[in-house]
Amino acid sequence: MTASPVLLAVVLSLVSAVCYATAAVVQERTAAGTPDLRGALARGSWWWAVLLNATGALLHVVALRYGPLTLVQPLGALTLVVAVPLGSLAARRRTSGTQWRGMALTLAGLTALLTATASGNAPDNTLGTTEVLLVALAAATVIAALIRFAPGGLGFAAASGIASGVGSTLAQKLAVGPALSWSVAAVAVLTVAFAAAGLVLSQKAYRSGLGGPLALLTLVNPVTASVIGITLLGEGFQYGAAGTLLALAGALTAARGVVLLSRPEPPQDHPDHLDGGHDRPRVPRPTRPDTVPGLLPTRLLTGTSRAI
């Protein structure tokens, strides 16, 4: 008895999320010990992280072969769910109550989405050549407008989420579509272009902070892919209106969880001993500007899973 295509897509997405999260942990630890890129390139751990990222990206593309965009893309948020405890364990830090609530809400929301979208059938429809060009043109126009009129962290984050969502949509066409032809080659070029754009824009987004841009990017990505899947590919939800409401409730719950996971935790002061009857002044421990205590450097998390 063989597993259903959607079940296979879920399993592949889970393994992909674990690969991305583990790679981010390794990269964060490497960056903490070797701030400059040249030094990181000389360390074997960094190359292990590259291999894990590549494996995660490949598994994500294969998952798109067996599951709809409305299912596979939201499961990308599991990278954060896995990364939080892994990051805390690697840093020997306690996971906060806020982060536990974020993980619980994200898992609950994704479970609701899974229930509403898991029809058991592999996707059998992809964008036509004309639709690909229209989606690429529309996405490029919106991205350019966001960069021009909202150039701050949130603007770049929204643009990155759109680029990554479109990249995943095009990747699905490559996974499900016909044999090699000039149109498939053009889609491959566009897929790489949007994936690279998503990576570059995410790097720019985090120059102004982490929490807000991370939450927005993580939410815009699956929303973009899902809108394309529903409007152009005929993907929908099971159980009619009830399934649609369940999916919306799940999406909102998962969104709230992502926001909690993306929220920076305040630096924790160590309890100080009394010295001669007087308290020593408490000095907060410095934190790296590109990390969130209890979470991982989001520039690493979004450079892969969100760009495919």
QUINOR-V347818 format. One record per residue. OMEGA is omega in whole degrees, 0 to 359 (999 if undefined). Layout:
OMEGA ; OMEGA
This chain:
183 ; 179 ; 178 ; 180 ; 182 ; 177 ; 177 ; 178 ; 179 ; 181 ; 179 ; 179 ; 178 ; 180 ; 177 ; 179 ; 178 ; 178 ; 180 ; 183 ; 179 ; 178 ; 180 ; 178 ; 181 ; 181 ; 180 ; 179 ; 178 ; 180 ; 180 ; 181 ; 182 ; 185 ; 185 ; 184 ; 182 ; 178 ; 179 ; 180 ; 181 ; 182 ; 181 ; 182 ; 180 ; 180 ; 172 ; 178 ; 177 ; 180 ; 178 ; 178 ; 179 ; 178 ; 178 ; 180 ; 180 ; 179 ; 179 ; 179 ; 179 ; 178 ; 178 ; 176 ; 187 ; 182 ; 180 ; 178 ; 182 ; 178 ; 188 ; 183 ; 178 ; 180 ; 176 ; 178 ; 178 ; 176 ; 178 ; 182 ; 179 ; 186 ; 183 ; 179 ; 178 ; 179 ; 178 ; 180 ; 181 ; 181 ; 182 ; 183 ; 179 ; 176 ; 185 ; 177 ; 178 ; 180 ; 175 ; 177 ; 178 ; 178 ; 181 ; 180 ; 179 ; 179 ; 179 ; 179 ; 179 ; 176 ; 177 ; 178 ; 179 ; 180 ; 184 ; 186 ; 186 ; 181 ; 180 ; 182 ; 176 ; 179 ; 180 ; 182 ; 178 ; 179 ; 172 ; 182 ; 179 ; 179 ; 178 ; 181 ; 179 ; 179 ; 180 ; 180 ; 180 ; 180 ; 180 ; 179 ; 179 ; 179 ; 179 ; 179 ; 179 ; 179 ; 184 ; 189 ; 177 ; 189 ; 180 ; 183 ; 181 ; 177 ; 178 ; 180 ; 178 ; 179 ; 178 ; 179 ; 178 ; 180 ; 181 ; 178 ; 177 ; 178 ; 178 ; 178 ; 179 ; 177 ; 177 ; 178 ; 178 ; 183 ; 185 ; 190 ; 185 ; 181 ; 185 ; 176 ; 181 ; 180 ; 177 ; 178 ; 178 ; 177 ; 179 ; 179 ; 179 ; 179 ; 179 ; 182 ; 181 ; 177 ; 179 ; 178 ; 178 ; 179 ; 182 ; 181 ; 177 ; 177 ; 179 ; 183 ; 187 ; 174 ; 182 ; 180 ; 187 ; 190 ; 182 ; 179 ; 180 ; 181 ; 182 ; 180 ; 182 ; 181 ; 183 ; 182 ; 181 ; 178 ; 179 ; 181 ; 181 ; 178 ; 178 ; 181 ; 182 ; 187 ; 186 ; 184 ; 178 ; 177 ; 181 ; 182 ; 177 ; 172 ; 173 ; 183 ; 179 ; 178 ; 178 ; 177 ; 178 ; 179 ; 179 ; 178 ; 178 ; 180 ; 179 ; 179 ; 178 ; 178 ; 177 ; 178 ; 179 ; 179 ; 179 ; 179 ; 182 ; 185 ; 179 ; 175 ; 179 ; 178 ; 181 ; 177 ; 174 ; 176 ; 182 ; 177 ; 177 ; 181 ; 178 ; 177 ; 181 ; 177 ; 173 ; 177 ; 180 ; 181 ; 180 ; 176 ; 178 ; 176 ; 177 ; 183 ; 182 ; 178 ; 176 ; 181 ; 180 ; 178 ; 181 ; 177 ; 189 ; 176 ; 178 ; 182 ; 187 ; 182 ; 184 ; 185 ; 181 ; 185 ; 180 ; 999
